[in-house]
Amino acid sequence: MNRRSLLQALAGATLAMPAIRPARAAAKEIVYLTPGLDLPFWRYLSKGIESGAKKGGYAFTALDSHNNAQTQLANAQDVIARGVAGICISPTDSSTAPSVLALAQKAGIPVVVSDIGTNSGEYVSFVISNNFEGAYGVGKALAEAMKDKGWTGGSVGLITISQVRKNGQARTAGFRKAMAEAGITKEAGLQQMQSYTTDETFKFAQDMLSANPDMRGLFVQTDQPTLGALRAIKAARRQGEVLVAAFDGTPELVELIKKGDVVGSGMQQPFLMGQKSAESILTVLSGGKPEKQITVPILAVSSKNIDQLLPTIRETVFANEL
């Protein structure tokens, strides 16, 4: 190839290389793929991403996957096809996330994984809470309350988020460690949520209470479904006989903790997690390199400290909805 032909080839390659980036820049849109906006946690996280995106001058869209991996994949295909600037994803489960990440990588679209985690795949940042330590802290609080009542010989039930999710595995392991250290060894069973509703948890708790007359503790691994467990305890006329510990939080949970109906909750800070997710995307889009893993602290909330923590909880947990 002569010098003139070589220069023409290089010029053509230079023009072709940045084709994806201008398309993304022109779109000026950041999209959040969420498991389900009916759950307060994901709604608060979505608001955090929206806050960060708009602060950076980007439009924002949240797409609900209705806790279905195929729906999430279809949503991802749609937004990738229209050339969005960046994607934040909270996977429906860790095993199906790599499919979305592979599509985005092929299109040159940066992705931040916002909670839950992925088994593999390329992403810009992983924004996560320390689920193991958070659940360990909740377990210690429940164990202490059971000891105070002389109930360490009773059994404890777990109503968990999907154990296919990395964060679900961590919550279960952290809680079980606390129970083992306290010498509370009997489990009343483990049920995994699928629809993440209060009615589903009501049924799980009802079944556990019927099958385990010695049940003295219950750990529900996410916010709103905890209300279903409390309803089941009331329906079984076991109020004052079974202690409940929670994870995440809803505004209703604040009052329940204050009253002592719930021992405590490991409250993640979803609004703050959303803001951190958006910041990572914006850093990449401006040519920077964010941290690969960003860990957001969990607030260990009980009746002893809830008034002190309330100003922080209002903003970083409840997105100023409280």
N, C-alpha and C positions, 0 to 999 in steps of 0.2 A: 504493500500500500504506500503511495507517495504522500509527501507531507501535506498537500492540499486535501487529499481524501481523508487522511487521519484527523485533521482539524475539523472537517465537516462531520465526521463520525462522533468526535468528542462533543461538538456543539449540540448534535442531536440528542446524545445521551444526557447532557446537562439539562436540556429542556424537558426531557421525559421524566427525570428522577423525581422532581418535587410535585408531581401531579396530584398525589393523594393529599399532601399537607394543605395546599390552597383550597381544596374542596372542603376540608375540615374547617379551615379558618373562615371560609365563607359561610358555613353553616352556623357557626358561633352558638352551638347548642351542646349542652351536657345532659346526658340521659342517665336516669337511675332505674335499674332493673331490680325490682323488689319482690320478695316472696309473696307478700300480701298486705295491702294498705289498711285492711280491716283491723290488723293488730297495731295497737298504739306505738309499740317500739319502732316499727318500720315507718310509721307516719312521722314520728319525731326525727328519725334519721334522715328521712326524705326532706324534711324542712331544713335540716342543717346543710345538706348538699345544696338545696335551692338557695339558701342564704349565701353560701360561698360562691356559687356559680354567678349569681346576679351581681355580687360585689365585684367579681372579675369581669363583668360586662357580657356574660353569656346567658342565653336563654336556657330554660330548664324544663325537662319533661320527666315525669315518673310513670313507669309502666308496670302494672300489677300482674304478677305471674300466677296468682291464685293458688300458690303452693304446688304448682305443677311444672315439672322440668321441661316438658315439651312446649308449654306456653312460654316459658322463659326463653327457650331457644328460638322460638318463632319471633318473639319480640326483639331478640338480639339480631336476628337476620334482617328484620325490617329496618332497624335504626342503622345498622352497618351499611345496608343498601343505600340509604339516603345520605350517608357520609357525615355523621355527626362528629363533633370535635373530640369528645371523650365519653367514656362509659364508666359509671360506678355500678357495681353489682353486688348484691347480697344473694348468693346462690340459694336455690331451693334446697340443694344438698351438695356436699363437697365432692361427690363422685361424678356429678353431671356438669359441674362448672367448667372443666377443661374443654368441653365442646364449644362453649361460648368464647372462652379465651383464645382458642385456636382460630376461630373465625375473625375475631377482632385483630389478632396479630397479623393475619394474612392481609387484612385491609389497612394495616398501619394505624389503627385507632388505639390510643392508650386506654388501659383499663385499671381501675382501682377496685380491689376486692374489699368491700365494706362489711366486715363481720362474717361469721360462719366459716369461711375458709374454703380452700380448694385442695384436692388431692394432687394436682399437678397443673402445669401450664404457666405461661408467661403473663406477668402483670407488673404494673408500675409500683404499687404499694399495697400492703395488706394492713388495713386499719382494724384493730381488734382490741377487745377488753381482755384482761387476765381472768378468763372464765374459771380456771382451776382454783386460783386463789380466792376469787369471789365466792364460789360455791363452798370452798373450804371454810371461809369465814361464816357463811350462813349456817353451815353444818355445826360449827362450834357453838354458835348462838343457840341453835335448837337443842343441841346436846346439853348445854348448860341449863336451859330452861327445863328439860326433862329431868335432869339430876335434881334440880331444886324441888321438883314434885315427887321424887322417888320413883320415877318411871323408867329407869334405864333397862329394866327387864322387858319392856314392851317392844313391839315391832314398829318399824318406820316404813312408810310407803314412798315411792318415787313416781311422780307423773312428769315425764321428761319431754323435752323437744326431741326431734329425730336424732337417733344415735348414729345415723349416717353422716351427720354434720360434725365437723371437728369441734365446734363449740359445745355441742351436746355431750360429746364424749368427755370433754374437759370438765363440764359441770358435774356430771355423774361421778367421775373419778375424784374430784375435789371433795364433794359431799361425803362419799363413802370413806375417804381417808379420815375426815373429822369424826364420823360415826365409829370407825374402828378404834381410833385413839381414845374415844370416850367409853369404849367397852360396850357399845350398843351394836349388837351383832345380828339381830333378827330383822329381816326385811319382809314387809307385807306385800311385796311385789313391785314390779316396774312396768309402767304402761307408757307407750310412746304416743304423743299427740300426732294427729294427721291433719285435722281441720283447725286446730288451735282455737277452739271456741269454748265458752263457758259450759255449754251443754255437754260437749264431749268430756270435759274434765269432771263435770258432775257425775256422769255415768261411771267413769273410771274410779272416782273416789267412793261412790256408792258401792261398787263391787268390792273394793278393798275393805271397806268398813264391814260389809256383810260377811266376808270370808275371814276376817281377822279381828275377833272381839278384843284382842290384846293390843290393837294398834293404838299408839300414843303419839306418833309424829307423822307428818306428811310434808314432803318437799315438792313444790310445784315450780318447774323450771322456767316459767315465763309469766308475764304480768297478768293480763286480763283473765286467763283461764283460772287463776287462783280464786276468783270470785265464785266459780262453779264448785270448787272444792269446799269452800265455806258453806255454800248452799246445801251440799250433800251432808255435811256434818250436822247442820241444823235440822235437815229432814230426818236424819237418823237419831235425833235427840241425843247427840254425843257432844254438844257444846260444853266446853270446859274439861273435856276428856281427851281431846286430840289437839295437839299443838301444830300450827301450820307455819312453814317458812316459805318464802317466795324468792323470785329472781326478777330482775328488771323492776318495773313499777308503773302504776297508773295513778292518777290523782286520787281515786277512791282508796288505793292502798295506803296512802299517807294517813288518812283518818283511821283506817283499820289498825295500822301500826301504833298510832297514838292511843287508841282504845285498848290495845293488847290483844285484839282478835288475830293478828298476825305477829309472830315473834319478831321477825325482821326480814329484810330483803337486801340482796346484793344488787344495788341499782347501777346498771350500766348508764353511761351518759350519751345516749344516741344522738342528740342534737350536736354535741361536741364532736362525736365520731363522724357525723355528716359533714361538718365544717372542715375537719381534717382531711376527709376524702376529697372534697372539692379543691382544697389547697394543693393536694398532691397532683391532681389533674392539671390545675392551672400552672403549677411549677414546670411540668413537662411541656405544656403548650407554649411556655415562654422560653423554652430551651434549657431549663434547669434539670436537676436530678434529685428527686425527693428521697427520703428514707425508704428502704425496702419494707420495713415493718414498723408501724406506729402503734404503740400500746397506750390505750386510754385507761386511766385508773377506774376501778369500780368503787362506788360509795357503799360502805357497809352501814346500813341504816337500821336503827332500832328505836324503841320508845325513848331511850336514854339520850340520843343525839339528834333526833329528827328536827327539833326546833332550831338547833344550831345550824344544821345543814340545809334547811329549807330554802334560803335565798339561792344557793348553788343549784339545788334540785329543780327549782322553778325554771331556770334557764337551760342548764345543760342536759337535764333529763326530760323535762316536759315541754321544751320549746316555748316557754312562756304561756302555755295553755292553762296552767294551774292558777 
